[in-house]
Amino acid sequence: MTTRRLLLASLATGLTLAGTASAQPYGAPRPYEPIPAPRYEPEPHRRHGYVWEPGHWHWEGRRYVWFEGHYVPVRAEYHRYVPGIWVQRGPRWEWVPAHWE
């Protein structure tokens, strides 16, 4: 009788652990991969009333995707435009988006 209870307990434990493992299809979250080198994009001819925002890499959860550069309208109520930049915070890198100050 004791052997049977031990066998049933082992089987129940095995099924519980198997169910827990299958509930996590992607595994533990992985850290960001290293940021790829920026792509060279020549700035097109300047446009009056616009600021050129260079392209940058953006983390999409599994990989980096390149966002091409584009023009941003000047906002007269602000003093200057600050381009986006990657900043290292501990072991991770975070994108600080472009903004007006």
N, C-alpha and C positions, 0 to 999 in steps of 0.2 A: 504494500500500500504506500509506503514512504517513497519507494522508487517511482511509482506512478505519479505522485504529487510533485516530486522533483522534476520529472520529465515534463509534466504539464506547465510547471512554473518556468522552466527553461524555454519551452516553446512559446509561451505567452511573452516572455521577455524578448525573445528573438523577433517575434512579429511586431512588438511595440517599437523596437529599434529600427526595423526595416521600414515601418510606416513613417517614422520620423525622418529618416534619410530621404525617402522619396518625396517628402513635402518641401524639400529645398532643391529644386531642379537646377539652379545656377550656382550652388555652393555659396561659400562665404563671400561677401563683397570684396573685390580686389581693389588695391590702391590704384590711383592714376598711373598710367604709363608715363615715361619721360616725354616731355613736350617736344614734338619734332621741330626742326629748324624752320624759321620763317621762310616763306616763299618770297622771291623778289617780284614785286609788282611796281613797275614804273608809274609814277604819279602822272595822270593825264594832264592836259592843259588846264590851267587854273580857271575856275569859274567864279565870277563875281557873286558874292553873297553866299558862298559855300566853302566848307573846309573839307579837305580830303582825309578820310579815315582809312588807314592802311588795313589790309587783310590780316586775319589772325586765326589761330587754331582755336577750336572750341570743343570741349569734352562732351560727347553725346552718351555717356553712360558705359560704353564698351570700347569706343575708339575716338580719335580726334578727327574732326571734320574742318576743312578749310572754309572760312567765310571770306569771300573776296572783298577787296577794298571798295569803298563807295563814297559819294559826296554827302555831307551832312549840312543842312541849312544853318547859316550863322544865326545865332540868337542874340540880338542887340542888347538885351537886358543883362547879359553876362559879360565878364571881362575877358575870359580866355577859355579855349577848348583844351581839355586834357585827354590825350589819346589813351585807349585801353592798354593794359599791361598785365603780364603774368607776375604774381608775387608769391614767393615761397613763405609758407606759414607752417613751421615745423617740418614734418616729412612730406607735406602736401603742397601742391601748387594751386593757387586760386586765380581766376580771371577777374580783374577789376575793370569793369566796362568803362568805355570812354564817357566823359561827362563834361558839362560846362560849369565853370566857377565864376 
